[in-house]
């Protein structure tokens, strides 16, 4: 039994135990997650999506092997034992190849899943919830289709693990997450309140997948399916959020308590610690978060830029111009935000910088934005940030600098601010069941 199975088992026993999943490929975010793991001696789950990382490089330019090496390199640098680092693949399936017919799209998806397992990913979300070019748009898209395709990918993952295990005999067997009722990756730009999956639909989905696994000769493997993705009535929008509503999800939670699977919660970003704890109590043992972490990163960068402009008020030629550079990159290529931000020009301007959708994260890797980020960090390195300015713009980090808990360095301040978001997840999940810290929800 691996770490995730143990956490799920504790949750299924009625304890408020879970784990947060860091769904980001940004170095600052992953560092922050690993620093928290080091400080709290808890496991950390880091996942890449099929759009971020795939055999073709994704939008990060990394293959699964590259991403695994990247994360492990950071863990080694921070002195986090690799046994505490769990790699996962999110939305693994034909998502990047929906313009292909089934045979071609699924061939690509098989290659992706095999690459992830071969790179040491031990948590695999089988997501075949999207229509492909050969699917009839006039016919219902059935759960049976998703399950059949998902079981096919699971078989490939199992075959890849046999080869991986030959050279990594201590590697845990992969665990799987199923389910297709989930908002689109990155946020749903339908402004209406999200629904909640019905109890009957959840139970039927599990039964259909179980049969599909049996049909593929994977009945024993279904014991390693640990979670079902469902809609919990939570989502983030351009300027608003859907709060978790326990009464709305009560029937679903009651039904899932009787199943061996826990719930994996997608789009838990921006929920309060109390909401996250309630979700965990209701059987959501895996809480996924991504945009909220890069949102916190952006907050820290914008705040530090305000400090930079005060410190170098007489030398504007030294300014990083981070926000202006990010804004220009988004204006030069609106493809990642134009479908999300549709208000007036001023509303779009505000949204590009501050929206909960956090579409600006798709521009963090642009060379000019990376350069501005590095200039900002360099300008505010060397313990030069006046405490009074830090108090003005990042008050929590100000007190931690005073207490000697973090260094007065831009990079450390960024990671610590992201860590404040992570703290809510650690508290809500009782620190993966460790529960050795004093905290109030």
NORJOBEL-V343316 format. One record per backbone hydrogen bond with DSSP energy under -0.5 kcal/mol. NH is the residue of the N-H (numbers start at 1). CO is the residue of the C=O. If there is no record, write none. Layout:
NH&CO / NH&CO
This chain:
6&2 / 7&3 / 8&4 / 9&5 / 10&6 / 11&7 / 12&8 / 13&9 / 14&11 / 15&10 / 17&15 / 18&429 / 19&285 / 21&287 / 22&20 / 22&45 / 23&21 / 23&289 / 24&22 / 24&47 / 30&26 / 31&27 / 32&28 / 33&29 / 34&30 / 35&31 / 36&32 / 37&33 / 38&34 / 39&35 / 40&36 / 41&37 / 42&37 / 44&84 / 45&20 / 46&44 / 46&86 / 47&22 / 48&88 / 50&90 / 53&49 / 54&62 / 57&54 / 59&51 / 60&52 / 60&57 / 61&57 / 61&58 / 62&52 / 62&57 / 67&63 / 68&64 / 69&65 / 70&66 / 71&67 / 72&68 / 73&69 / 74&70 / 75&71 / 76&72 / 77&73 / 78&74 / 79&75 / 79&76 / 80&75 / 81&79 / 84&81 / 85&82 / 86&44 / 86&84 / 87&85 / 88&46 / 89&123 / 90&48 / 92&125 / 93&91 / 97&94 / 98&95 / 100&97 / 105&101 / 106&102 / 107&103 / 108&104 / 109&105 / 110&106 / 111&107 / 112&108 / 113&109 / 114&110 / 115&111 / 116&112 / 117&113 / 118&114 / 119&115 / 119&116 / 120&117 / 121&116 / 122&87 / 123&87 / 124&175 / 125&89 / 125&123 / 126&124 / 126&177 / 127&92 / 127&125 / 128&126 / 133&98 / 133&100 / 134&100 / 135&132 / 137&135 / 139&136 / 142&140 / 145&142 / 146&142 / 147&143 / 148&144 / 149&145 / 150&146 / 151&147 / 152&148 / 153&149 / 154&150 / 155&151 / 156&152 / 157&153 / 158&154 / 159&155 / 160&156 / 161&157 / 162&158 / 163&159 / 164&160 / 165&161 / 166&162 / 167&163 / 167&164 / 168&164 / 171&168 / 175&122 / 176&224 / 177&124 / 178&227 / 181&229 / 182&180 / 187&184 / 189&187 / 191&189 / 197&231 / 202&198 / 203&199 / 204&200 / 205&201 / 206&202 / 207&203 / 208&204 / 209&205 / 210&206 / 211&207 / 212&208 / 213&209 / 214&210 / 215&211 / 216&212 / 217&214 / 218&213 / 222&218 / 223&220 / 224&221 / 225&222 / 226&176 / 226&224 / 227&176 / 228&262 / 229&178 / 230&228 / 230&264 / 232&230 / 233&195 / 237&240 / 242&235 / 243&241 / 246&244 / 249&245 / 250&246 / 250&247 / 253&249 / 254&250 / 255&251 / 256&252 / 257&253 / 258&254 / 258&255 / 259&256 / 262&226 / 263&283 / 264&228 / 265&263 / 265&286 / 266&264 / 268&288 / 271&268 / 276&272 / 277&273 / 278&274 / 279&275 / 280&276 / 281&277 / 282&278 / 283&280 / 284&279 / 285&263 / 285&283 / 286&263 / 287&19 / 287&285 / 288&265 / 288&286 / 289&21 / 293&290 / 294&290 / 295&291 / 296&292 / 297&293 / 298&294 / 299&295 / 300&296 / 301&297 / 302&298 / 303&299 / 304&300 / 305&301 / 306&302 / 307&303 / 308&304 / 309&305 / 310&306 / 311&307 / 312&308 / 313&310 / 315&312 / 318&315 / 319&316 / 325&321 / 326&322 / 327&323 / 328&324 / 329&325 / 330&326 / 331&327 / 332&328 / 333&329 / 336&333 / 337&334 / 338&334 / 340&337 / 341&337 / 342&340 / 348&344 / 349&345 / 350&346 / 351&347 / 352&348 / 353&349 / 354&350 / 355&351 / 356&238 / 358&355 / 361&358 / 362&359 / 363&360 / 364&361 / 366&363 / 369&366 / 370&366 / 371&367 / 372&368 / 373&369 / 374&370 / 375&371 / 376&372 / 377&373 / 378&374 / 379&375 / 380&376 / 381&378 / 383&408 / 386&384 / 389&386 / 390&386 / 391&387 / 392&388 / 393&389 / 394&390 / 398&394 / 399&395 / 400&396 / 401&397 / 402&398 / 403&399 / 404&401 / 405&400 / 406&400 / 409&407 / 410&380 / 413&409 / 414&410 / 415&411 / 416&412 / 417&413 / 418&414 / 419&415 / 420&416 / 420&417 / 421&417 / 421&418 / 422&418 / 423&419 / 424&420 / 424&421 / 425&421 / 425&422 / 426&422 / 427&423 / 428&424 / 429&425 / 430&427 / 431&426 / 433&429 / 433&430 / 434&431 / 435&430 / 439&437
